[in-house]
Protein backbone atom coordinates (compact mmCIF):
# COMPACT_ATOMS: atom_id res chain seq x y z
CA UNK A 1 0.00 0.00 0.00
CA UNK A 2 1.42 3.37 -0.97
CA UNK A 3 0.28 6.95 -0.28
CA UNK A 4 -1.63 7.46 -3.56
CA UNK A 5 -3.62 4.25 -3.04
CA UNK A 6 -4.31 5.21 0.58
CA UNK A 7 -5.64 8.57 -0.63
CA UNK A 8 -7.92 6.78 -3.10
CA UNK A 9 -9.20 4.55 -0.31
CA UNK A 10 -9.81 7.64 1.82
CA UNK A 11 -11.78 9.14 -1.07
CA UNK A 12 -13.84 5.95 -1.29
CA UNK A 13 -14.59 6.23 2.43
CA UNK A 14 -15.77 9.81 1.92
CA UNK A 15 -18.52 8.76 -0.51
CA UNK A 16 -21.10 7.57 2.05
CA UNK A 17 -20.05 10.34 4.45
CA UNK A 18 -20.85 12.95 1.80
CA UNK A 19 -24.29 11.43 1.17
CA UNK A 20 -25.19 11.27 4.86
CA UNK A 21 -24.03 14.83 5.53
CA UNK A 22 -25.68 16.26 2.38
CA UNK A 23 -29.11 15.08 3.47
CA UNK A 24 -28.92 16.30 7.06
CA UNK A 25 -31.65 18.81 7.95
CA UNK A 26 -29.45 21.47 9.55
CA UNK A 27 -28.57 24.54 7.40
CA UNK A 28 -24.79 24.09 7.63
CA UNK A 29 -24.98 20.56 6.22
CA UNK A 30 -24.46 21.79 2.65
CA UNK A 31 -21.26 23.58 3.65
CA UNK A 32 -19.94 20.44 5.33
CA UNK A 33 -20.95 18.34 2.31
CA UNK A 34 -19.19 20.77 -0.03
CA UNK A 35 -16.12 20.58 2.21
CA UNK A 36 -16.11 16.80 2.04
CA UNK A 37 -16.43 16.99 -1.73
CA UNK A 38 -13.60 19.54 -1.93
CA UNK A 39 -11.40 17.32 0.26
CA UNK A 40 -12.14 14.37 -2.03
CA UNK A 41 -11.19 16.48 -5.05
CA UNK A 42 -7.96 17.58 -3.32
CA UNK A 43 -7.04 13.96 -2.53
CA UNK A 44 -7.63 13.11 -6.19
CA UNK A 45 -5.18 15.80 -7.28
CA UNK A 46 -2.69 14.81 -4.57
CA UNK A 47 -2.75 11.09 -5.29
CA UNK A 48 -2.21 11.67 -9.01
CA UNK A 49 0.65 14.06 -8.40
CA UNK A 50 2.34 11.83 -5.82
CA UNK A 51 1.92 8.71 -7.95
CA UNK A 52 3.50 10.30 -11.01
CA UNK A 53 6.09 12.52 -9.30
CA UNK A 54 7.43 9.78 -7.00
CA UNK A 55 6.95 6.91 -9.45
CA UNK A 56 4.29 5.22 -7.31
CA UNK A 57 1.83 4.37 -10.09
CA UNK A 58 0.44 0.88 -9.47
CA UNK A 59 -2.04 -1.38 -11.23
CA UNK A 60 -4.28 -1.13 -8.18
CA UNK A 61 -4.07 2.66 -8.23
CA UNK A 62 -4.95 2.83 -11.94
CA UNK A 63 -8.22 1.11 -11.05
CA UNK A 64 -8.85 2.43 -7.53
CA UNK A 65 -8.35 6.11 -8.37
CA UNK A 66 -10.95 6.38 -11.16
CA UNK A 67 -13.34 4.15 -9.20
CA UNK A 68 -13.18 6.49 -6.21
CA UNK A 69 -13.63 9.52 -8.47
CA UNK A 70 -16.61 8.05 -10.27
CA UNK A 71 -18.36 6.91 -7.11
CA UNK A 72 -17.92 10.29 -5.44
CA UNK A 73 -19.07 12.22 -8.49
CA UNK A 74 -22.03 9.89 -9.04
CA UNK A 75 -23.03 10.26 -5.39
CA UNK A 76 -22.85 14.05 -5.64
CA UNK A 77 -24.88 14.25 -8.86
CA UNK A 78 -27.50 11.82 -7.53
CA UNK A 79 -27.72 13.85 -4.32
CA UNK A 80 -28.23 17.18 -6.06
CA UNK A 81 -30.78 15.56 -8.35
CA UNK A 82 -32.66 14.00 -5.41
CA UNK A 83 -32.69 17.45 -3.78
CA UNK A 84 -34.42 18.82 -6.90
CA UNK A 85 -31.53 21.10 -7.89
CA UNK A 86 -30.92 19.58 -11.35
CA UNK A 87 -33.13 17.52 -13.67
CA UNK A 88 -33.11 13.71 -13.65
CA UNK A 89 -31.90 13.50 -17.26
CA UNK A 90 -28.51 14.85 -16.09
CA UNK A 91 -28.00 11.77 -13.89
CA UNK A 92 -29.09 9.49 -16.72
CA UNK A 93 -26.57 11.02 -19.14
CA UNK A 94 -23.82 10.93 -16.53
CA UNK A 95 -24.61 7.32 -15.61
CA UNK A 96 -24.71 6.14 -19.24
CA UNK A 97 -21.39 7.85 -19.99
CA UNK A 98 -19.75 6.39 -16.88
CA UNK A 99 -21.19 2.92 -17.56
CA UNK A 100 -19.82 3.02 -21.12
CA UNK A 101 -16.41 4.14 -19.81
CA UNK A 102 -16.47 1.38 -17.20
CA UNK A 103 -17.27 -1.27 -19.79
CA UNK A 104 -14.54 0.13 -22.03
CA UNK A 105 -12.01 0.12 -19.20
CA UNK A 106 -12.85 -3.47 -18.29
CA UNK A 107 -12.62 -4.47 -21.93
CA UNK A 108 -9.26 -2.76 -22.34
CA UNK A 109 -7.98 -4.26 -19.11
CA UNK A 110 -9.05 -7.70 -20.33
CA UNK A 111 -7.53 -7.25 -23.82
CA UNK A 112 -4.25 -5.47 -23.05
CA UNK A 113 -3.98 -5.90 -19.26
CA UNK A 114 -4.03 -2.15 -18.67
CA UNK A 115 -6.33 0.87 -18.65
CA UNK A 116 -5.90 4.25 -20.29
CA UNK A 117 -4.24 6.97 -18.27
CA UNK A 118 -6.01 10.27 -17.72
CA UNK A 119 -5.50 13.00 -20.30
CA UNK A 120 -5.90 16.79 -20.33
CA UNK A 121 -9.51 16.73 -21.60
CA UNK A 122 -10.57 14.22 -18.96
CA UNK A 123 -8.85 16.25 -16.24
CA UNK A 124 -10.42 19.48 -17.49
CA UNK A 125 -13.89 17.98 -17.59
CA UNK A 126 -13.40 16.56 -14.10
CA UNK A 127 -12.36 19.99 -12.80
CA UNK A 128 -15.30 21.76 -14.41
CA UNK A 129 -17.69 19.10 -13.18
CA UNK A 130 -16.34 19.49 -9.66
CA UNK A 131 -16.75 23.29 -9.74
CA UNK A 132 -20.31 23.04 -11.09
CA UNK A 133 -21.39 20.34 -8.64
CA UNK A 134 -19.72 22.09 -5.68
CA UNK A 135 -21.52 25.32 -6.60
CA UNK A 136 -24.83 23.46 -6.80
CA UNK A 137 -24.21 21.82 -3.42
CA UNK A 138 -23.32 25.16 -1.82
CA UNK A 139 -26.03 27.21 -3.51
CA UNK A 140 -29.07 24.97 -3.96
CA UNK A 141 -31.33 27.97 -4.56
CA UNK A 142 -29.64 28.82 -7.88
CA UNK A 143 -32.49 29.28 -10.39
CA UNK A 144 -33.34 26.01 -12.14
CA UNK A 145 -32.48 27.47 -15.55
CA UNK A 146 -28.96 28.39 -14.42
CA UNK A 147 -28.46 25.06 -12.67
CA UNK A 148 -29.55 23.25 -15.84
CA UNK A 149 -27.21 25.33 -18.01
CA UNK A 150 -24.31 24.77 -15.61
CA UNK A 151 -24.78 21.00 -15.44
CA UNK A 152 -25.31 20.86 -19.23
CA UNK A 153 -21.93 22.52 -19.84
CA UNK A 154 -20.25 20.16 -17.38
CA UNK A 155 -21.91 17.14 -19.00
CA UNK A 156 -20.98 18.32 -22.50
CA UNK A 157 -17.33 18.39 -21.44
CA UNK A 158 -17.54 14.93 -19.88
CA UNK A 159 -19.17 13.54 -23.03
CA UNK A 160 -16.42 15.17 -25.13
CA UNK A 161 -13.82 13.51 -22.87
CA UNK A 162 -15.66 10.19 -23.28
CA UNK A 163 -15.59 10.50 -27.08
CA UNK A 164 -11.86 11.26 -26.95
CA UNK A 165 -11.25 8.20 -24.74
CA UNK A 166 -13.38 6.11 -27.13
CA UNK A 167 -11.28 7.26 -30.07
CA UNK A 168 -8.08 6.32 -28.22
CA UNK A 169 -9.57 2.98 -27.17
CA UNK A 170 -10.51 2.09 -30.74
CA UNK A 171 -7.06 3.17 -31.95
CA UNK A 172 -5.34 0.95 -29.38
CA UNK A 173 -7.52 -2.02 -30.30
CA UNK A 174 -6.90 -1.38 -34.00
CA UNK A 175 -3.14 -1.40 -33.42
CA UNK A 176 -3.41 -4.60 -31.39
CA UNK A 177 -5.29 -6.36 -34.20
CA UNK A 178 -2.67 -5.41 -36.79
CA UNK A 179 0.14 -6.96 -34.73
ABEGO torsion letter per residue (X at the ends): XBAAAAAAAAAAAAAAAAAAAAABABAAAAAAAAAAAAAAAAAAAAAAAAAAAAGABBAAAAAAAAAAAAAAAAAAAAAAAAAGABBAAAAAAAAAAAAAAAAAAAAAAAAAGBBBBBBAAAAAAAAAAAAAAAAAAABAABBAAAAAAAAAAAAAAAAAAAAAAAAAAAAAAAAAAAX
